[in-house]
């Protein structure tokens, strides 16, 4: 046999040399391969075709996909060959032998996002699996490729009408199957992107609705006559104190007169925490302001902000985060932000205290803020920060933008605004810019300390 020939041993001592196309042997040691296929005196034609396709498929060596795929086929030979093919190209195959087993897996919340189903299977056919699958609500819609030896146009139409997304005739060409899998991957990635976009819009709508409700209650509280406030710590414009400003801002937005007291001890058991990461230009510091509060205190804050109880814990966390957001907009803090050169990361991160990591290092300052019905334990953690001027290709996830970045020659097109955190999505968008545009832009950023990157990932 030649270098591009495959020897297939049908039954001893018969040897059938078959010449492979050149692409099947690129970058491979293809000298005199032999595939042993047992069988009767009748040559096993279908397994031979599958084997040839499998060997030829070696020429298309894609990167690993690490995606779970359900494979349902009652034919042992085709099942093993496709499973080997999927493993070869980095997919994780979940193999079942009939339609009922496939349906049992696909109706679970953790079902594989992609399924390859044979048409004719015991207990439940492939089209029946598709029809049942499309009749239920799935967190992630499963992409189904239907396999069948039926090759008429009517059969293909029936399979697709049953709910399949794609159709392949058996014995299928494995290189074609690989191409169909790439199509499926593109469709699944696009659906995932749409889900994320919808979730982001939903979050924005909820935030704006909550902010509007809280702002409306704030206006009502400010319009009502209130007693003269008690004396608050003096605030110097040249060196504003964040703790004193925070207490004054709480009174300004209608949450009541706050009492500020220094504290040397960490807070006791807290149920919820809010973290506001920020960069302070004046001091060249990265600051993580952490506020810890009990569940009862959180509900008291919600009643004060919304004049009603929270409908869920999710809404309660939203109120905590947006209350801190409103504080930053208070008049007393607006001037301080300019004096400090404060660049906050918005919105603040609100979560159960147990789900947040312990801050690294000692707190620069701890203090208690006492309101009529609640006490807030506050701590300010600081670390040195240096502004770096990076080209677009040197940006990294977790970088905080501290100055407006625009495309050169296009003053109206803003790439980044102060307070934006660079994310992998940003980097993917920047990759679409031309080389000339990318080289002409410099972004002023501060790299978040490693201890703060966990907070930023939670808020992403």
VMD Tcl script that draws the C-alpha trace (Angstrom):
set ca {
  {0.00 0.00 0.00}
  {1.05 3.57 -0.65}
  {1.45 6.32 1.88}
  {-2.10 7.53 1.30}
  {-3.76 4.10 1.35}
  {-5.94 2.60 4.06}
  {-6.05 -1.14 4.51}
  {-9.43 -2.54 5.62}
  {-9.40 -6.14 6.79}
  {-12.95 -7.40 6.16}
  {-12.28 -10.96 7.20}
  {-9.00 -12.80 7.32}
  {-7.05 -13.07 5.12}
  {-8.79 -10.63 2.75}
  {-7.14 -7.20 2.61}
  {-8.76 -4.31 0.71}
  {-6.49 -1.31 0.04}
  {-8.43 1.93 -0.45}
  {-6.72 5.17 -1.43}
  {-7.58 8.15 0.78}
  {-7.72 11.73 -0.49}
  {-4.60 13.80 0.25}
  {-6.34 16.05 2.83}
  {-7.11 13.01 4.98}
  {-3.41 12.47 5.57}
  {-2.18 15.99 6.11}
  {-0.07 16.30 9.26}
  {-0.78 12.66 10.10}
  {1.17 9.43 9.93}
  {-1.11 7.65 7.47}
  {1.22 4.89 6.34}
  {-0.63 1.59 5.91}
  {-3.43 2.05 8.47}
  {-5.63 -0.99 8.98}
  {-9.13 -0.98 10.42}
  {-10.31 -4.40 11.60}
  {-14.04 -4.87 11.27}
  {-15.56 -8.18 12.21}
  {-18.52 -9.51 10.27}
  {-19.94 -12.28 8.15}
  {-18.88 -13.14 4.64}
  {-20.96 -10.19 3.44}
  {-18.69 -7.13 3.51}
  {-19.92 -4.70 6.19}
  {-20.38 -1.80 3.81}
  {-21.92 0.71 6.23}
  {-19.22 0.30 8.92}
  {-16.58 0.72 6.19}
  {-18.12 4.03 5.13}
  {-18.26 5.19 8.73}
  {-14.63 4.21 9.25}
  {-13.52 6.05 6.12}
  {-15.38 9.15 7.24}
  {-13.86 8.91 10.69}
  {-10.34 8.63 9.25}
  {-10.95 11.52 6.88}
  {-12.33 13.59 9.75}
  {-8.88 13.55 11.35}
  {-7.81 16.19 8.87}
  {-10.15 18.73 10.51}
  {-8.65 19.11 13.95}
  {-10.47 22.01 15.60}
  {-9.73 23.39 19.03}
  {-11.43 21.79 22.00}
  {-15.01 22.97 22.51}
  {-15.66 21.53 26.00}
  {-19.40 21.37 25.33}
  {-21.68 18.59 26.55}
  {-23.65 16.88 23.76}
  {-26.37 14.25 24.16}
  {-26.02 11.38 21.70}
  {-29.07 9.10 21.34}
  {-28.76 6.17 18.92}
  {-29.77 2.52 19.24}
  {-27.23 1.38 16.62}
  {-24.10 0.33 18.50}
  {-21.62 0.87 15.65}
  {-22.77 4.36 14.68}
  {-23.13 5.27 18.36}
  {-19.52 4.31 19.12}
  {-18.12 6.00 16.02}
  {-19.95 9.29 16.63}
  {-19.06 9.21 20.34}
  {-15.38 8.69 19.44}
  {-15.61 11.49 16.91}
  {-17.10 13.88 19.49}
  {-14.44 12.99 22.05}
  {-11.71 13.45 19.43}
  {-12.78 17.04 18.87}
  {-13.16 18.00 22.51}
  {-16.89 17.49 23.07}
  {-18.23 15.66 26.12}
  {-20.70 13.03 24.90}
  {-23.62 11.86 27.06}
  {-24.57 8.59 25.34}
  {-28.00 6.89 25.59}
  {-29.51 4.02 23.60}
  {-33.19 4.96 23.23}
  {-35.53 7.92 23.01}
  {-36.97 7.55 26.52}
  {-33.53 7.90 28.09}
  {-32.85 10.93 25.90}
  {-36.12 12.57 26.94}
  {-35.43 11.88 30.62}
  {-32.13 13.80 30.39}
  {-33.31 16.62 28.10}
  {-36.22 17.66 30.33}
  {-33.92 18.37 33.31}
  {-32.66 21.92 34.09}
  {-29.05 20.84 33.42}
  {-29.78 19.27 30.02}
  {-26.98 19.46 27.42}
  {-27.47 22.45 25.10}
  {-27.02 20.25 22.01}
  {-28.45 16.83 21.15}
  {-27.87 14.39 18.28}
  {-30.84 12.03 18.03}
  {-31.51 9.10 15.73}
  {-34.99 8.93 14.17}
  {-35.80 5.25 14.75}
  {-35.20 4.32 18.40}
  {-36.97 2.01 20.83}
  {-39.50 3.39 23.36}
  {-39.56 6.86 21.73}
  {-38.56 8.08 18.28}
  {-36.36 11.09 17.58}
  {-39.27 13.24 16.26}
  {-41.29 12.37 19.38}
  {-38.39 13.55 21.56}
  {-38.24 16.80 19.57}
  {-41.99 17.38 19.85}
  {-41.99 16.85 23.62}
  {-38.95 19.05 24.00}
  {-40.55 21.97 22.16}
  {-43.68 21.66 24.30}
  {-41.87 22.51 27.55}
  {-40.16 25.66 28.81}
  {-36.39 25.17 28.97}
  {-33.93 27.54 30.68}
  {-31.70 27.03 27.63}
  {-33.33 25.81 24.42}
  {-31.69 22.56 23.27}
  {-30.40 22.53 19.69}
  {-31.34 19.17 18.13}
  {-29.70 17.49 15.12}
  {-31.83 14.60 13.84}
  {-30.10 11.59 12.24}
  {-31.97 9.23 9.93}
  {-31.50 6.88 7.01}
  {-34.69 8.39 5.58}
  {-33.56 10.71 2.84}
  {-36.70 11.88 1.04}
  {-37.66 15.53 1.17}
  {-40.93 14.62 2.90}
  {-39.04 12.85 5.70}
  {-36.72 15.82 6.15}
  {-39.71 18.18 6.34}
  {-41.40 15.92 8.91}
  {-38.27 15.84 11.05}
  {-37.81 19.60 11.00}
  {-41.52 20.22 11.63}
  {-41.31 17.96 14.68}
  {-38.89 20.43 16.24}
  {-35.43 19.45 15.00}
  {-33.05 22.29 14.17}
  {-31.00 20.32 11.64}
  {-31.19 17.03 9.74}
  {-28.49 14.62 8.59}
  {-28.92 11.47 6.50}
  {-27.16 8.32 7.75}
  {-24.52 7.22 7.23}
  {-23.51 10.86 7.54}
  {-20.21 12.31 6.50}
  {-18.38 13.13 9.72}
  {-16.76 16.21 8.24}
  {-20.27 17.45 7.41}
  {-21.39 16.61 10.95}
  {-18.49 18.64 12.26}
  {-19.56 21.59 10.10}
  {-23.14 21.26 11.37}
  {-21.82 21.27 14.94}
  {-20.01 24.53 14.22}
  {-23.31 25.99 12.97}
  {-24.98 24.81 16.17}
  {-22.24 26.39 18.28}
  {-22.70 29.72 16.52}
  {-26.46 29.59 17.08}
  {-26.07 28.67 20.77}
  {-23.52 31.43 21.35}
  {-25.82 33.96 19.69}
  {-28.75 32.83 21.86}
  {-26.57 33.11 24.96}
  {-25.60 36.65 23.96}
  {-29.27 37.55 23.49}
  {-30.15 36.11 26.92}
  {-27.41 38.19 28.55}
  {-28.55 41.33 26.73}
  {-32.17 40.77 27.81}
  {-31.05 40.15 31.40}
  {-29.00 43.37 31.36}
  {-31.96 45.37 30.05}
  {-34.23 43.78 32.66}
  {-31.76 44.72 35.40}
  {-31.57 48.30 34.11}
  {-35.36 48.59 34.02}
  {-35.62 47.28 37.59}
  {-32.89 49.66 38.75}
  {-34.45 52.70 37.10}
  {-37.89 51.81 38.48}
  {-36.48 51.40 41.98}
  {-34.43 54.58 41.75}
  {-37.51 56.48 40.60}
  {-39.55 55.15 43.51}
  {-36.78 55.95 46.00}
  {-36.22 59.43 44.53}
  {-39.96 60.13 44.72}
  {-40.04 59.20 48.40}
  {-36.94 61.33 48.94}
  {-38.67 64.41 47.46}
  {-41.73 63.79 49.66}
  {-39.56 63.50 52.76}
  {-37.61 66.66 51.95}
  {-40.79 68.70 51.34}
  {-42.16 67.84 54.78}
  {-41.17 70.14 57.69}
  {-38.33 68.64 59.72}
  {-36.67 69.73 62.96}
  {-33.32 71.42 62.77}
  {-30.60 68.80 62.38}
  {-28.19 68.13 65.17}
  {-24.67 69.33 64.80}
  {-22.62 67.18 62.47}
  {-18.86 66.87 62.30}
  {-17.22 69.79 60.52}
  {-16.36 69.02 56.92}
  {-13.37 70.74 55.42}
  {-13.55 71.27 51.69}
  {-9.85 70.66 51.32}
  {-9.85 67.36 53.23}
  {-13.34 65.86 53.32}
  {-13.97 62.96 55.68}
  {-15.84 60.14 53.93}
  {-17.47 58.87 57.12}
  {-18.83 62.25 58.17}
  {-20.01 62.94 54.63}
  {-21.81 59.62 54.51}
  {-23.70 60.39 57.74}
  {-24.70 63.82 56.47}
  {-25.81 62.40 53.11}
  {-28.09 59.88 54.85}
  {-29.92 62.78 56.52}
  {-30.07 64.72 53.27}
  {-31.84 61.96 51.34}
  {-34.51 61.60 54.03}
  {-33.35 58.54 55.96}
  {-33.09 60.46 59.23}
  {-30.40 62.05 61.34}
  {-27.38 59.78 61.53}
  {-24.94 59.54 64.40}
  {-21.33 58.81 63.50}
  {-18.99 57.06 65.91}
  {-15.55 55.54 65.32}
  {-15.20 51.80 65.85}
  {-12.08 49.76 66.46}
  {-13.67 46.32 66.12}
  {-14.91 44.48 63.04}
  {-18.70 44.10 62.83}
  {-20.40 41.13 64.42}
  {-22.73 38.85 62.50}
  {-24.11 40.70 59.46}
  {-26.64 39.38 56.97}
  {-26.02 41.71 54.03}
  {-23.12 43.80 52.75}
  {-22.74 46.55 50.18}
  {-19.34 47.25 48.63}
  {-18.53 50.43 46.72}
  {-15.15 50.20 44.95}
  {-13.67 53.54 43.91}
  {-10.50 55.31 42.91}
  {-9.53 58.47 44.82}
  {-7.35 60.67 42.62}
  {-6.36 63.06 45.40}
  {-4.78 60.30 47.47}
  {-3.82 57.98 44.59}
  {-5.66 55.19 46.38}
  {-8.03 52.40 45.52}
  {-10.84 52.34 48.10}
  {-13.33 49.60 48.93}
  {-16.06 51.05 51.15}
  {-17.91 48.15 52.77}
  {-21.21 48.56 54.62}
  {-22.52 45.65 56.75}
  {-26.09 45.47 57.99}
  {-28.43 42.97 59.65}
  {-31.56 41.63 58.00}
  {-33.74 43.67 60.34}
  {-31.74 46.79 59.58}
  {-32.02 46.13 55.83}
  {-35.83 45.88 56.09}
  {-35.90 49.10 58.16}
  {-33.84 50.85 55.45}
  {-36.23 49.54 52.77}
  {-39.25 50.87 54.66}
  {-37.53 54.23 55.06}
  {-36.53 54.41 51.37}
  {-39.68 53.00 49.72}
  {-42.26 53.50 52.49}
  {-43.13 49.84 52.10}
  {-41.70 46.39 52.76}
  {-39.50 44.60 50.21}
  {-41.27 41.99 48.10}
  {-38.26 39.66 47.99}
  {-34.65 39.34 49.09}
  {-33.60 40.25 45.56}
  {-35.50 43.55 45.84}
  {-34.05 44.08 49.31}
  {-30.50 43.77 47.95}
  {-31.45 46.13 45.13}
  {-32.66 48.75 47.64}
  {-29.38 48.50 49.57}
  {-27.30 48.99 46.41}
  {-29.43 51.84 45.07}
  {-29.49 53.57 48.48}
  {-25.70 53.84 48.28}
  {-26.08 55.04 44.67}
  {-28.45 57.80 45.82}
  {-26.03 58.78 48.57}
  {-23.39 59.54 45.97}
  {-25.84 61.93 44.31}
  {-26.50 63.86 47.52}
  {-25.47 67.51 47.44}
  {-23.02 67.15 50.29}
  {-21.21 64.33 48.46}
  {-21.31 65.97 45.03}
  {-18.80 68.61 46.07}
  {-16.66 66.09 47.91}
  {-16.47 63.85 44.86}
  {-14.86 66.67 42.91}
  {-12.48 67.57 45.74}
  {-11.43 63.96 46.19}
  {-11.38 63.13 42.49}
  {-13.63 60.17 43.33}
  {-14.25 57.71 40.49}
  {-16.76 55.15 41.82}
  {-17.64 51.79 40.29}
  {-21.42 51.82 39.83}
  {-23.72 50.24 40.68}
  {-22.44 49.15 44.11}
  {-22.30 45.41 44.81}
  {-24.92 44.16 47.29}
  {-24.95 40.53 48.42}
  {-25.27 38.25 51.39}
  {-22.30 38.86 53.65}
  {-21.25 35.21 53.57}
  {-20.89 35.25 49.78}
  {-18.39 38.13 49.80}
  {-14.68 37.53 50.39}
  {-12.95 38.93 53.42}
  {-11.07 42.11 52.50}
  {-7.31 41.70 52.52}
  {-5.27 43.91 54.84}
  {-6.41 46.12 57.69}
  {-9.15 48.68 57.32}
  {-7.96 52.28 57.09}
  {-10.93 53.25 59.22}
  {-14.02 51.68 60.79}
  {-17.06 53.56 62.04}
  {-20.69 53.04 63.05}
  {-23.54 54.96 61.48}
  {-26.64 54.83 63.67}
  {-30.05 55.74 62.25}
  {-33.38 55.70 64.11}
  {-34.08 52.01 63.38}
  {-30.78 50.55 62.22}
  {-27.03 50.54 62.60}
  {-24.58 50.32 59.71}
  {-21.05 49.04 60.23}
  {-18.78 50.77 57.73}
  {-15.15 50.11 56.89}
  {-12.84 51.74 54.38}
  {-10.07 49.55 52.91}
  {-7.37 51.29 50.92}
  {-4.39 50.34 48.80}
  {-2.04 52.41 46.61}
  {-3.13 52.85 43.00}
  {-1.23 54.17 40.01}
  {-2.85 55.53 36.85}
  {-1.55 53.79 33.74}
  {-2.03 54.96 30.17}
  {-2.66 51.84 28.11}
  {-3.21 51.16 24.46}
  {-6.34 49.21 23.62}
  {-4.47 45.96 23.12}
  {-2.94 46.21 26.61}
  {-6.26 46.62 28.43}
  {-7.17 43.82 30.83}
  {-10.43 42.74 32.50}
  {-10.72 44.54 35.85}
  {-9.08 47.80 34.74}
  {-11.01 50.87 35.95}
  {-11.29 53.73 33.46}
  {-10.58 57.06 35.21}
  {-10.80 59.50 32.29}
  {-12.97 59.79 29.19}
  {-11.49 57.88 26.23}
  {-12.46 58.86 22.68}
  {-11.51 57.69 19.22}
  {-8.97 60.11 17.73}
  {-10.54 62.40 15.17}
  {-14.05 61.49 16.38}
  {-14.58 63.68 19.45}
  {-18.23 62.73 19.74}
  {-17.65 58.98 19.90}
  {-16.86 58.02 23.49}
  {-15.25 54.63 23.94}
  {-15.15 54.62 27.75}
  {-16.41 56.87 30.53}
  {-14.91 57.29 34.02}
  {-16.05 54.51 36.33}
  {-16.34 51.82 33.64}
  {-14.71 48.49 34.37}
  {-13.07 46.75 31.41}
  {-14.74 43.38 30.78}
  {-14.12 40.55 28.31}
  {-17.12 41.87 26.36}
  {-15.38 45.24 25.99}
  {-12.24 43.54 24.72}
  {-14.25 41.58 22.15}
  {-15.84 44.80 20.88}
  {-12.46 46.54 20.65}
  {-11.13 43.70 18.51}
  {-13.50 44.87 15.76}
  {-11.72 48.24 15.45}
  {-9.22 48.72 12.67}
  {-5.51 48.52 13.52}
  {-5.13 52.23 12.81}
  {-7.96 53.15 15.20}
  {-6.68 50.81 17.92}
  {-3.16 52.23 17.82}
  {-4.32 55.83 18.06}
  {-6.26 55.47 21.34}
  {-4.81 55.57 24.85}
  {-6.98 54.79 27.88}
  {-6.18 56.02 31.41}
  {-6.92 53.19 33.83}
  {-6.21 51.96 37.33}
  {-5.66 48.26 37.84}
  {-7.92 46.97 40.61}
  {-6.10 45.22 43.47}
  {-6.45 41.45 43.43}
  {-8.62 41.54 46.58}
  {-11.07 43.88 44.82}
  {-11.33 41.92 41.57}
  {-13.62 39.39 43.28}
  {-16.08 42.17 44.12}
  {-15.95 43.41 40.54}
  {-16.62 39.93 39.15}
  {-19.66 39.60 41.43}
  {-21.00 42.90 40.17}
  {-20.40 42.10 36.47}
}
mol new
graphics top color blue
foreach p $ca { graphics top sphere $p radius 0.5 }
foreach p [lrange $ca 0 end-1] q [lrange $ca 1 end] { graphics top cylinder $p $q radius 0.2 }
display resetview
